[in-house]
Amino acid sequence: MLAALLLAGTLASGCTQVLHHGYMIPDGALSQIALGASQDQVLIVLGTPSTVATISGEVFYYISQRGEQTSFLPEREVDRRVIGVYFDKNRRVERLADYGIKDGRIFDYVSRTTPSGGKENDYLALAFRPYLPGM
């Protein structure tokens, strides 16, 4: 019995797959988006967004998840990222954000800040619901 458990553990630990879902941003793509770039330029570089919001201007959101699956066990999500491209009233890039979770809070890896309250924070909280305590 012990040998069967050891064999099963060895097989399970050696068969981990990394799975990606949603929008996978190409390496260097964000650096190609300059402040002031047009929406058309963003669409050429990044493609169609996962969703679009109108939070005091238009925002393109590109959402991705990374999961791991070991052998026959169910997939477990280990990371979620949301890229936000914010446009001004002239449909020009006003700012970029790369949101993830750090220390249990939504964190923008571009500006190195956590978003303040309001509609944007509510929208991001929905996207990160599984990761935020109390949600």
N, CA, C and O atoms as a GROMACS GRO file, in nm:
protein
  540
    1MET      N    1   0.082  -0.120   0.000
    1MET     CA    2   0.000   0.000   0.000
    1MET      C    3   0.087   0.126   0.000
    1MET      O    4   0.060   0.221  -0.075
    2LEU      N    5   0.190   0.127   0.084
    2LEU     CA    6   0.279   0.243   0.092
    2LEU      C    7   0.351   0.264  -0.041
    2LEU      O    8   0.369   0.378  -0.084
    3ALA      N    9   0.391   0.156  -0.106
    3ALA     CA   10   0.458   0.167  -0.235
    3ALA      C   11   0.366   0.228  -0.340
    3ALA      O   12   0.410   0.307  -0.423
    4ALA      N   13   0.238   0.191  -0.336
    4ALA     CA   14   0.140   0.247  -0.431
    4ALA      C   15   0.122   0.396  -0.408
    4ALA      O   16   0.112   0.473  -0.504
    5LEU      N   17   0.118   0.438  -0.283
    5LEU     CA   18   0.105   0.582  -0.252
    5LEU      C   19   0.228   0.659  -0.297
    5LEU      O   20   0.215   0.768  -0.352
    6LEU      N   21   0.346   0.604  -0.273
    6LEU     CA   22   0.468   0.670  -0.318
    6LEU      C   23   0.474   0.681  -0.469
    6LEU      O   24   0.514   0.784  -0.523
    7LEU      N   25   0.435   0.575  -0.538
    7LEU     CA   26   0.432   0.578  -0.683
    7LEU      C   27   0.332   0.681  -0.735
    7LEU      O   28   0.363   0.756  -0.828
    8ALA      N   29   0.214   0.685  -0.675
    8ALA     CA   30   0.113   0.783  -0.716
    8ALA      C   31   0.162   0.925  -0.690
    8ALA      O   32   0.140   1.013  -0.774
    9GLY      N   33   0.227   0.949  -0.578
    9GLY     CA   34   0.281   1.081  -0.548
    9GLY      C   35   0.390   1.122  -0.645
    9GLY      O   36   0.397   1.237  -0.688
   10THR      N   37   0.476   1.027  -0.680
   10THR     CA   38   0.583   1.054  -0.776
   10THR      C   39   0.525   1.086  -0.913
   10THR      O   40   0.570   1.180  -0.978
   11LEU      N   41   0.428   1.010  -0.957
   11LEU     CA   42   0.366   1.034  -1.087
   11LEU      C   43   0.294   1.168  -1.088
   11LEU      O   44   0.302   1.243  -1.186
   12ALA      N   45   0.223   1.199  -0.980
   12ALA     CA   46   0.147   1.324  -0.974
   12ALA      C   47   0.240   1.445  -0.975
   12ALA      O   48   0.210   1.545  -1.041
   13SER      N   49   0.352   1.438  -0.904
   13SER     CA   50   0.442   1.553  -0.897
   13SER      C   51   0.515   1.576  -1.029
   13SER      O   52   0.560   1.687  -1.055
   14GLY      N   53   0.527   1.474  -1.112
   14GLY     CA   54   0.599   1.488  -1.236
   14GLY      C   55   0.514   1.528  -1.354
   14GLY      O   56   0.566   1.546  -1.464
   15CYS      N   57   0.384   1.542  -1.336
   15CYS     CA   58   0.295   1.567  -1.449
   15CYS      C   59   0.217   1.698  -1.431
   15CYS      O   60   0.094   1.698  -1.444
   16THR      N   61   0.285   1.806  -1.402
   16THR     CA   62   0.216   1.934  -1.385
   16THR      C   63   0.216   2.009  -1.517
   16THR      O   64   0.321   2.029  -1.578
   17GLN      N   65   0.098   2.050  -1.559
   17GLN     CA   66   0.083   2.130  -1.680
   17GLN      C   67   0.050   2.273  -1.642
   17GLN      O   68  -0.025   2.297  -1.547
   18VAL      N   69   0.108   2.368  -1.714
   18VAL     CA   70   0.073   2.509  -1.697
   18VAL      C   71  -0.025   2.543  -1.808
   18VAL      O   72   0.004   2.521  -1.926
   19LEU      N   73  -0.141   2.597  -1.772
   19LEU     CA   74  -0.247   2.628  -1.867
   19LEU      C   75  -0.273   2.778  -1.868
   19LEU      O   76  -0.280   2.840  -1.762
   20HIS      N   77  -0.288   2.835  -1.985
   20HIS     CA   78  -0.316   2.978  -1.998
   20HIS      C   79  -0.453   2.996  -2.061
   20HIS      O   80  -0.489   2.926  -2.156
   21HIS      N   81  -0.529   3.091  -2.007
   21HIS     CA   82  -0.662   3.121  -2.058
   21HIS      C   83  -0.675   3.272  -2.076
   21HIS      O   84  -0.612   3.350  -2.005
   22GLY      N   85  -0.755   3.312  -2.171
   22GLY     CA   86  -0.778   3.454  -2.193
   22GLY      C   87  -0.670   3.514  -2.281
   22GLY      O   88  -0.607   3.445  -2.360
   23TYR      N   89  -0.650   3.644  -2.266
   23TYR     CA   90  -0.558   3.719  -2.349
   23TYR      C   91  -0.415   3.702  -2.297
   23TYR      O   92  -0.387   3.737  -2.182
   24MET      N   93  -0.327   3.651  -2.378
   24MET     CA   94  -0.186   3.638  -2.342
   24MET      C   95  -0.109   3.750  -2.412
   24MET      O   96  -0.094   3.748  -2.534
   25ILE      N   97  -0.062   3.845  -2.336
   25ILE     CA   98   0.006   3.960  -2.394
   25ILE      C   99   0.143   3.919  -2.448
   25ILE      O  100   0.221   3.857  -2.376
   26PRO      N  101   0.170   3.952  -2.572
   26PRO     CA  102   0.302   3.919  -2.629
   26PRO      C  103   0.412   3.996  -2.557
   26PRO      O  104   0.391   4.109  -2.513
   27ASP      N  105   0.530   3.936  -2.546
   27ASP     CA  106   0.644   4.003  -2.483
   27ASP      C  107   0.671   4.136  -2.554
   27ASP      O  108   0.677   4.141  -2.677
   28GLY      N  109   0.688   4.241  -2.476
   28GLY     CA  110   0.721   4.372  -2.530
   28GLY      C  111   0.605   4.450  -2.589
   28GLY      O  112   0.624   4.562  -2.636
   29ALA      N  113   0.485   4.393  -2.588
   29ALA     CA  114   0.371   4.460  -2.652
   29ALA      C  115   0.335   4.590  -2.579
   29ALA      O  116   0.308   4.691  -2.644
   30LEU      N  117   0.335   4.589  -2.446
   30LEU     CA  118   0.299   4.712  -2.374
   30LEU      C  119   0.398   4.824  -2.400
   30LEU      O  120   0.359   4.941  -2.404
   31SER      N  121   0.524   4.791  -2.419
   31SER     CA  122   0.624   4.895  -2.446
   31SER      C  123   0.604   4.959  -2.583
   31SER      O  124   0.658   5.066  -2.610
   32GLN      N  125   0.526   4.894  -2.670
   32GLN     CA  126   0.497   4.951  -2.802
   32GLN      C  127   0.382   5.051  -2.798
   32GLN      O  128   0.358   5.121  -2.896
   33ILE      N  129   0.311   5.057  -2.685
   33ILE     CA  130   0.198   5.149  -2.671
   33ILE      C  131   0.247   5.275  -2.602
   33ILE      O  132   0.277   5.274  -2.483
   34ALA      N  133   0.254   5.384  -2.677
   34ALA     CA  134   0.300   5.511  -2.620
   34ALA      C  135   0.180   5.592  -2.571
   34ALA      O  136   0.070   5.580  -2.624
   35LEU      N  137   0.204   5.674  -2.470
   35LEU     CA  138   0.099   5.768  -2.429
   35LEU      C  139   0.067   5.856  -2.549
   35LEU      O  140   0.158   5.904  -2.618
   36GLY      N  141  -0.060   5.878  -2.573
   36GLY     CA  142  -0.103   5.957  -2.688
   36GLY      C  143  -0.132   5.874  -2.812
   36GLY      O  144  -0.180   5.928  -2.912
   37ALA      N  145  -0.103   5.744  -2.808
   37ALA     CA  146  -0.133   5.657  -2.923
   37ALA      C  147  -0.284   5.648  -2.942
   37ALA      O  148  -0.360   5.663  -2.846
   38SER      N  149  -0.328   5.625  -3.064
   38SER     CA  150  -0.471   5.617  -3.094
   38SER      C  151  -0.526   5.479  -3.058
   38SER      O  152  -0.451   5.383  -3.039
   39GLN      N  153  -0.659   5.471  -3.047
   39GLN     CA  154  -0.723   5.341  -3.022
   39GLN      C  155  -0.690   5.242  -3.132
   39GLN      O  156  -0.670   5.124  -3.105
   40ASP      N  157  -0.686   5.289  -3.257
   40ASP     CA  158  -0.654   5.200  -3.368
   40ASP      C  159  -0.513   5.140  -3.353
   40ASP      O  160  -0.492   5.023  -3.382
   41GLN      N  161  -0.417   5.222  -3.306
   41GLN     CA  162  -0.282   5.171  -3.286
   41GLN      C  163  -0.281   5.064  -3.177
   41GLN      O  164  -0.210   4.964  -3.189
   42VAL      N  165  -0.359   5.085  -3.071
   42VAL     CA  166  -0.368   4.987  -2.963
   42VAL      C  167  -0.426   4.857  -3.016
   42VAL      O  168  -0.377   4.749  -2.983
   43LEU      N  169  -0.531   4.867  -3.096
   43LEU     CA  170  -0.593   4.747  -3.152
   43LEU      C  171  -0.498   4.670  -3.243
   43LEU      O  172  -0.500   4.547  -3.246
   44ILE      N  173  -0.414   4.741  -3.316
   44ILE     CA  174  -0.316   4.675  -3.403
   44ILE      C  175  -0.213   4.599  -3.320
   44ILE      O  176  -0.178   4.486  -3.353
   45VAL      N  177  -0.165   4.660  -3.212
   45VAL     CA  178  -0.060   4.599  -3.130
   45VAL      C  179  -0.116   4.490  -3.039
   45VAL      O  180  -0.060   4.381  -3.031
   46LEU      N  181  -0.227   4.518  -2.969
   46LEU     CA  182  -0.279   4.427  -2.868
   46LEU      C  183  -0.396   4.341  -2.915
   46LEU      O  184  -0.424   4.237  -2.856
   47GLY      N  185  -0.463   4.383  -3.020
   47GLY     CA  186  -0.579   4.308  -3.067
   47GLY      C  187  -0.705   4.350  -2.994
   47GLY      O  188  -0.707   4.449  -2.921
   48THR      N  189  -0.810   4.272  -3.013
   48THR     CA  190  -0.941   4.302  -2.954
   48THR      C  191  -0.936   4.279  -2.803
   48THR      O  192  -0.888   4.175  -2.758
   49PRO      N  193  -0.985   4.375  -2.723
   49PRO     CA  194  -0.983   4.358  -2.578
   49PRO      C  195  -1.082   4.252  -2.530
   49PRO      O  196  -1.178   4.220  -2.600
   50SER      N  197  -1.057   4.200  -2.410
   50SER     CA  198  -1.150   4.104  -2.349
   50SER      C  199  -1.282   4.172  -2.318
   50SER      O  200  -1.389   4.111  -2.333
   51THR      N  201  -1.276   4.297  -2.275
   51THR     CA  202  -1.395   4.375  -2.246
   51THR      C  203  -1.361   4.523  -2.254
   51THR      O  204  -1.245   4.562  -2.244
   52VAL      N  205  -1.464   4.606  -2.272
   52VAL     CA  206  -1.448   4.751  -2.279
   52VAL      C  207  -1.539   4.813  -2.174
   52VAL      O  208  -1.654   4.771  -2.158
   53ALA      N  209  -1.487   4.912  -2.103
   53ALA     CA  210  -1.568   4.982  -2.002
   53ALA      C  211  -1.563   5.131  -2.032
   53ALA      O  212  -1.471   5.180  -2.096
   54THR      N  213  -1.663   5.201  -1.984
   54THR     CA  214  -1.666   5.347  -1.997
   54THR      C  215  -1.666   5.406  -1.857
   54THR      O  216  -1.771   5.437  -1.801
   55ILE      N  217  -1.547   5.422  -1.803
   55ILE     CA  218  -1.528   5.479  -1.670
   55ILE      C  219  -1.461   5.614  -1.691
   55ILE      O  220  -1.339   5.621  -1.704
   56SER      N  221  -1.539   5.721  -1.693
   56SER     CA  222  -1.488   5.855  -1.723
   56SER      C  223  -1.390   5.851  -1.839
   56SER      O  224  -1.276   5.898  -1.828
   57GLY      N  225  -1.435   5.796  -1.949
   57GLY     CA  226  -1.354   5.774  -2.068
   57GLY      C  227  -1.359   5.625  -2.097
   57GLY      O  228  -1.412   5.548  -2.018
   58GLU      N  229  -1.305   5.586  -2.208
   58GLU     CA  230  -1.311   5.446  -2.247
   58GLU      C  231  -1.187   5.372  -2.198
   58GLU      O  232  -1.077   5.427  -2.196
   59VAL      N  233  -1.205   5.245  -2.159
   59VAL     CA  234  -1.096   5.161  -2.111
   59VAL      C  235  -1.105   5.026  -2.180
   59VAL      O  236  -1.211   4.964  -2.183
   60PHE      N  237  -0.993   4.980  -2.236
   60PHE     CA  238  -0.984   4.845  -2.290
   60PHE      C  239  -0.920   4.759  -2.181
   60PHE      O  240  -0.816   4.795  -2.127
   61TYR      N  241  -0.984   4.647  -2.150
   61TYR     CA  242  -0.928   4.552  -2.054
   61TYR      C  243  -0.892   4.422  -2.125
   61TYR      O  244  -0.973   4.367  -2.200
   62TYR      N  245  -0.771   4.374  -2.102
   62TYR     CA  246  -0.723   4.247  -2.155
   62TYR      C  247  -0.699   4.156  -2.033
   62TYR      O  248  -0.612   4.185  -1.951
   63ILE      N  249  -0.775   4.048  -2.022
   63ILE     CA  250  -0.776   3.965  -1.902
   63ILE      C  251  -0.716   3.829  -1.932
   63ILE      O  252  -0.750   3.766  -2.033
   64SER      N  253  -0.627   3.782  -1.845
   64SER     CA  254  -0.568   3.649  -1.862
   64SER      C  255  -0.559   3.578  -1.727
   64SER      O  256  -0.552   3.641  -1.621
   65GLN      N  257  -0.560   3.445  -1.734
   65GLN     CA  258  -0.542   3.362  -1.616
   65GLN      C  259  -0.438   3.256  -1.647
   65GLN      O  260  -0.424   3.211  -1.761
   66ARG      N  261  -0.364   3.218  -1.543
   66ARG     CA  262  -0.268   3.108  -1.554
   66ARG      C  263  -0.306   3.004  -1.450
   66ARG      O  264  -0.325   3.037  -1.333
   67GLY      N  265  -0.317   2.881  -1.492
   67GLY     CA  266  -0.352   2.773  -1.402
   67GLY      C  267  -0.251   2.660  -1.410
   67GLY      O  268  -0.170   2.653  -1.502
   68GLU      N  269  -0.258   2.573  -1.311
   68GLU     CA  270  -0.174   2.455  -1.310
   68GLU      C  271  -0.262   2.334  -1.284
   68GLU      O  272  -0.356   2.339  -1.205
   69GLN      N  273  -0.230   2.226  -1.352
   69GLN     CA  274  -0.303   2.101  -1.331
   69GLN      C  275  -0.201   1.990  -1.314
   69GLN      O  276  -0.114   1.968  -1.398
   70THR      N  277  -0.213   1.920  -1.203
   70THR     CA  278  -0.124   1.809  -1.174
   70THR      C  279  -0.198   1.680  -1.198
   70THR      O  280  -0.300   1.652  -1.134
   71SER      N  281  -0.147   1.602  -1.290
   71SER     CA  282  -0.203   1.470  -1.324
   71SER      C  283  -0.353   1.476  -1.343
   71SER      O  284  -0.404   1.546  -1.430
   72PHE      N  285  -0.422   1.401  -1.261
   72PHE     CA  286  -0.567   1.386  -1.273
   72PHE      C  287  -0.643   1.484  -1.184
   72PHE      O  288  -0.766   1.483  -1.184
   73LEU      N  289  -0.574   1.568  -1.109
   73LEU     CA  290  -0.640   1.662  -1.019
   73LEU      C  291  -0.701   1.777  -1.098
   73LEU      O  292  -0.658   1.802  -1.211
   74PRO      N  293  -0.801   1.847  -1.043
   74PRO     CA  294  -0.861   1.960  -1.115
   74PRO      C  295  -0.762   2.076  -1.129
   74PRO      O  296  -0.669   2.090  -1.050
   75GLU      N  297  -0.783   2.156  -1.230
   75GLU     CA  298  -0.698   2.272  -1.254
   75GLU      C  299  -0.713   2.371  -1.138
   75GLU      O  300  -0.822   2.390  -1.084
   76ARG      N  301  -0.600   2.432  -1.101
   76ARG     CA  302  -0.598   2.532  -0.994
   76ARG      C  303  -0.542   2.662  -1.052
   76ARG      O  304  -0.430   2.664  -1.103
   77GLU      N  305  -0.620   2.770  -1.044
   77GLU     CA  306  -0.576   2.899  -1.096
   77GLU      C  307  -0.473   2.958  -1.001
   77GLU      O  308  -0.496   2.965  -0.881
   78VAL      N  309  -0.356   3.000  -1.057
   78VAL     CA  310  -0.248   3.051  -0.974
   78VAL      C  311  -0.219   3.199  -0.997
   78VAL      O  312  -0.152   3.262  -0.916
   79ASP      N  313  -0.269   3.256  -1.108
   79ASP     CA  314  -0.243   3.398  -1.134
   79ASP      C  315  -0.351   3.452  -1.226
   79ASP      O  316  -0.404   3.380  -1.310
   80ARG      N  317  -0.382   3.578  -1.209
   80ARG     CA  318  -0.477   3.647  -1.296
   80ARG      C  319  -0.422   3.788  -1.317
   80ARG      O  320  -0.381   3.854  -1.222
   81ARG      N  321  -0.422   3.833  -1.442
   81ARG     CA  322  -0.374   3.966  -1.474
   81ARG      C  323  -0.480   4.038  -1.557
   81ARG      O  324  -0.550   3.977  -1.637
   82VAL      N  325  -0.489   4.169  -1.537
   82VAL     CA  326  -0.577   4.254  -1.615
   82VAL      C  327  -0.493   4.372  -1.663
   82VAL      O  328  -0.442   4.451  -1.583
   83ILE      N  329  -0.480   4.384  -1.795
   83ILE     CA  330  -0.412   4.498  -1.856
   83ILE      C  331  -0.520   4.601  -1.887
   83ILE      O  332  -0.618   4.568  -1.953
   84GLY      N  333  -0.503   4.723  -1.839
   84GLY     CA  334  -0.598   4.830  -1.867
   84GLY      C  335  -0.533   4.936  -1.955
   84GLY      O  336  -0.425   4.986  -1.923
   85VAL      N  337  -0.599   4.971  -2.064
   85VAL     CA  338  -0.552   5.079  -2.151
   85VAL      C  339  -0.659   5.188  -2.144
   85VAL      O  340  -0.771   5.168  -2.191
   86TYR      N  341  -0.625   5.301  -2.085
   86TYR     CA  342  -0.719   5.411  -2.059
   86TYR      C  343  -0.705   5.518  -2.166
   86TYR      O  344  -0.594   5.562  -2.198
   87PHE      N  345  -0.820   5.560  -2.219
   87PHE     CA  346  -0.822   5.660  -2.326
   87PHE      C  347  -0.886   5.790  -2.276
   87PHE      O  348  -0.974   5.788  -2.191
   88ASP      N  349  -0.839   5.901  -2.332
   88ASP     CA  350  -0.903   6.030  -2.301
   88ASP      C  351  -1.022   6.051  -2.394
   88ASP      O  352  -1.057   5.962  -2.472
   89LYS      N  353  -1.084   6.167  -2.388
   89LYS     CA  354  -1.204   6.194  -2.468
   89LYS      C  355  -1.174   6.197  -2.618
   89LYS      O  356  -1.266   6.184  -2.699
   90ASN      N  357  -1.047   6.214  -2.656
   90ASN     CA  358  -1.007   6.214  -2.797
   90ASN      C  359  -0.964   6.075  -2.844
   90ASN      O  360  -0.911   6.060  -2.954
   91ARG      N  361  -0.988   5.974  -2.761
   91ARG     CA  362  -0.956   5.834  -2.791
   91ARG      C  363  -0.806   5.812  -2.811
   91ARG      O  364  -0.763   5.737  -2.899
   92ARG      N  365  -0.728   5.881  -2.727
   92ARG     CA  366  -0.583   5.866  -2.723
   92ARG      C  367  -0.544   5.804  -2.589
   92ARG      O  368  -0.608   5.830  -2.487
   93VAL      N  369  -0.438   5.723  -2.588
   93VAL     CA  370  -0.396   5.656  -2.465
   93VAL      C  371  -0.356   5.760  -2.361
   93VAL      O  372  -0.269   5.844  -2.384
   94GLU      N  373  -0.422   5.751  -2.247
   94GLU     CA  374  -0.395   5.842  -2.136
   94GLU      C  375  -0.301   5.776  -2.034
   94GLU      O  376  -0.212   5.841  -1.979
   95ARG      N  377  -0.323   5.645  -2.011
   95ARG     CA  378  -0.234   5.570  -1.922
   95ARG      C  379  -0.253   5.421  -1.944
   95ARG      O  380  -0.354   5.377  -2.000
   96LEU      N  381  -0.154   5.344  -1.899
   96LEU     CA  382  -0.157   5.198  -1.904
   96LEU      C  383  -0.149   5.144  -1.762
   96LEU      O  384  -0.086   5.205  -1.675
   97ALA      N  385  -0.213   5.031  -1.740
   97ALA     CA  386  -0.206   4.965  -1.610
   97ALA      C  387  -0.193   4.815  -1.632
   97ALA      O  388  -0.246   4.760  -1.728
   98ASP      N  389  -0.122   4.751  -1.542
   98ASP     CA  390  -0.104   4.605  -1.543
   98ASP      C  391  -0.141   4.557  -1.404
   98ASP      O  392  -0.056   4.555  -1.314
   99TYR      N  393  -0.268   4.517  -1.385
   99TYR     CA  394  -0.318   4.482  -1.254
   99TYR      C  395  -0.296   4.335  -1.222
   99TYR      O  396  -0.312   4.248  -1.308
  100GLY      N  397  -0.260   4.310  -1.099
  100GLY     CA  398  -0.247   4.176  -1.045
  100GLY      C  399  -0.279   4.183  -0.897
  100GLY      O  400  -0.329   4.284  -0.848
  101ILE      N  401  -0.251   4.077  -0.826
  101ILE     CA  402  -0.275   4.073  -0.681
  101ILE      C  403  -0.140   4.071  -0.611
  101ILE      O  404  -0.053   3.991  -0.644
  102LYS      N  405  -0.124   4.160  -0.513
  102LYS     CA  406  -0.003   4.165  -0.432
  102LYS      C  407  -0.046   4.191  -0.289
  102LYS      O  408  -0.117   4.287  -0.260
  103ASP      N  409  -0.004   4.105  -0.200
  103ASP     CA  410  -0.040   4.116  -0.058
  103ASP      C  411  -0.190   4.122  -0.037
  103ASP      O  412  -0.238   4.195   0.050
  104GLY      N  413  -0.266   4.046  -0.116
  104GLY     CA  414  -0.410   4.038  -0.098
  104GLY      C  415  -0.487   4.159  -0.148
  104GLY      O  416  -0.606   4.173  -0.119
  105ARG      N  417  -0.422   4.247  -0.223
  105ARG     CA  418  -0.488   4.367  -0.276
  105ARG      C  419  -0.460   4.379  -0.425
  105ARG      O  420  -0.359   4.330  -0.474
  106ILE      N  421  -0.551   4.445  -0.497
  106ILE     CA  422  -0.529   4.472  -0.639
  106ILE      C  423  -0.414   4.572  -0.648
  106ILE      O  424  -0.411   4.672  -0.576
  107PHE      N  425  -0.319   4.543  -0.737
  107PHE     CA  426  -0.196   4.623  -0.746
  107PHE      C  427  -0.165   4.649  -0.892
  107PHE      O  428  -0.173   4.558  -0.974
  108ASP      N  429  -0.128   4.773  -0.925
  108ASP     CA  430  -0.089   4.809  -1.061
  108ASP      C  431   0.064   4.802  -1.070
  108ASP      O  432   0.134   4.882  -1.008
  109TYR      N  433   0.114   4.707  -1.148
  109TYR     CA  434   0.258   4.688  -1.160
  109TYR      C  435   0.325   4.796  -1.244
  109TYR      O  436   0.448   4.805  -1.244
  110VAL      N  437   0.249   4.878  -1.315
  110VAL     CA  438   0.308   4.988  -1.392
  110VAL      C  439   0.333   5.107  -1.301
  110VAL      O  440   0.445   5.155  -1.292
  111SER      N  441   0.228   5.155  -1.232
  111SER     CA  442   0.243   5.273  -1.146
  111SER      C  443   0.286   5.237  -1.005
  111SER      O  444   0.320   5.325  -0.926
  112ARG      N  445   0.286   5.106  -0.972
  112ARG     CA  446   0.322   5.057  -0.839
  112ARG      C  447   0.230   5.112  -0.730
  112ARG      O  448   0.275   5.148  -0.622
  113THR      N  449   0.099   5.118  -0.763
  113THR     CA  450   0.000   5.168  -0.668
  113THR      C  451  -0.119   5.074  -0.664
  113THR      O  452  -0.136   4.989  -0.752
  114THR      N  453  -0.201   5.090  -0.562
  114THR     CA  454  -0.330   5.020  -0.557
  114THR      C  455  -0.436   5.120  -0.600
  114THR      O  456  -0.429   5.236  -0.561
  115PRO      N  457  -0.534   5.078  -0.681
  115PRO     CA  458  -0.637   5.172  -0.726
  115PRO      C  459  -0.721   5.220  -0.607
  115PRO      O  460  -0.749   5.144  -0.514
  116SER      N  461  -0.762   5.346  -0.613
  116SER     CA  462  -0.849   5.399  -0.509
  116SER      C  463  -0.993   5.358  -0.540
  116SER      O  464  -1.019   5.294  -0.642
  117GLY      N  465  -1.084   5.395  -0.454
  117GLY     CA  466  -1.224   5.353  -0.467
  117GLY      C  467  -1.289   5.403  -0.595
  117GLY      O  468  -1.224   5.463  -0.680
  118GLY      N  469  -1.418   5.378  -0.606
  118GLY     CA  470  -1.493   5.423  -0.721
  118GLY      C  471  -1.530   5.309  -0.813
  118GLY      O  472  -1.508   5.192  -0.784
  119LYS      N  473  -1.589   5.348  -0.928
  119LYS     CA  474  -1.638   5.248  -1.023
  119LYS      C  475  -1.526   5.160  -1.078
  119LYS      O  476  -1.546   5.040  -1.097
  120GLU      N  477  -1.409   5.218  -1.104
  120GLU     CA  478  -1.299   5.137  -1.156
  120GLU      C  479  -1.261   5.028  -1.057
  120GLU      O  480  -1.242   4.913  -1.095
  121ASN      N  481  -1.249   5.063  -0.931
  121ASN     CA  482  -1.214   4.964  -0.829
  121ASN      C  483  -1.320   4.855  -0.819
  121ASN      O  484  -1.288   4.738  -0.799
  122ASP      N  485  -1.448   4.893  -0.832
  122ASP     CA  486  -1.557   4.794  -0.829
  122ASP      C  487  -1.543   4.697  -0.945
  122ASP      O  488  -1.561   4.576  -0.928
  123TYR      N  489  -1.511   4.748  -1.064
  123TYR     CA  490  -1.497   4.663  -1.181
  123TYR      C  491  -1.379   4.568  -1.164
  123TYR      O  492  -1.392   4.448  -1.192
  124LEU      N  493  -1.266   4.620  -1.117
  124LEU     CA  494  -1.149   4.535  -1.097
  124LEU      C  495  -1.173   4.430  -0.989
  124LEU      O  496  -1.125   4.318  -0.999
  125ALA      N  497  -1.248   4.467  -0.885
  125ALA     CA  498  -1.280   4.373  -0.778
  125ALA      C  499  -1.358   4.253  -0.834
  125ALA      O  500  -1.339   4.140  -0.789
  126LEU      N  501  -1.445   4.278  -0.931
  126LEU     CA  502  -1.517   4.167  -0.995
  126LEU      C  503  -1.421   4.074  -1.069
  126LEU      O  504  -1.435   3.952  -1.063
  127ALA      N  505  -1.325   4.132  -1.139
  127ALA     CA  506  -1.230   4.052  -1.217
  127ALA      C  507  -1.140   3.969  -1.127
  127ALA      O  508  -1.095   3.862  -1.166
  128PHE      N  509  -1.113   4.019  -1.005
  128PHE     CA  510  -1.021   3.950  -0.914
  128PHE      C  511  -1.093   3.885  -0.796
  128PHE      O  512  -1.029   3.850  -0.697
  129ARG      N  513  -1.223   3.868  -0.804
  129ARG     CA  514  -1.302   3.816  -0.692
  129ARG      C  515  -1.242   3.694  -0.623
  129ARG      O  516  -1.237   3.691  -0.500
  130PRO      N  517  -1.195   3.591  -0.696
  130PRO     CA  518  -1.144   3.472  -0.625
  130PRO      C  519  -1.021   3.498  -0.539
  130PRO      O  520  -0.989   3.418  -0.451
  131TYR      N  521  -0.951   3.609  -0.562
  131TYR     CA  522  -0.826   3.634  -0.495
  131TYR      C  523  -0.837   3.731  -0.378
  131TYR      O  524  -0.745   3.740  -0.296
  132LEU      N  525  -0.947   3.802  -0.367
  132LEU     CA  526  -0.958   3.905  -0.266
  132LEU      C  527  -1.028   3.850  -0.141
  132LEU      O  528  -1.133   3.786  -0.151
  133PRO      N  529  -0.970   3.875  -0.023
  133PRO     CA  530  -1.034   3.826   0.098
  133PRO      C  531  -1.171   3.890   0.118
  133PRO      O  532  -1.189   4.009   0.092
  134GLY      N  533  -1.264   3.812   0.164
  134GLY     CA  534  -1.398   3.863   0.196
  134GLY      C  535  -1.489   3.879   0.075
  134GLY      O  536  -1.599   3.933   0.088
  135MET      N  537  -1.446   3.835  -0.042
  135MET     CA  538  -1.531   3.850  -0.163
  135MET      C  539  -1.603   3.721  -0.189
  135MET      O  540  -1.679   3.711  -0.285
   0.00000   0.00000   0.00000
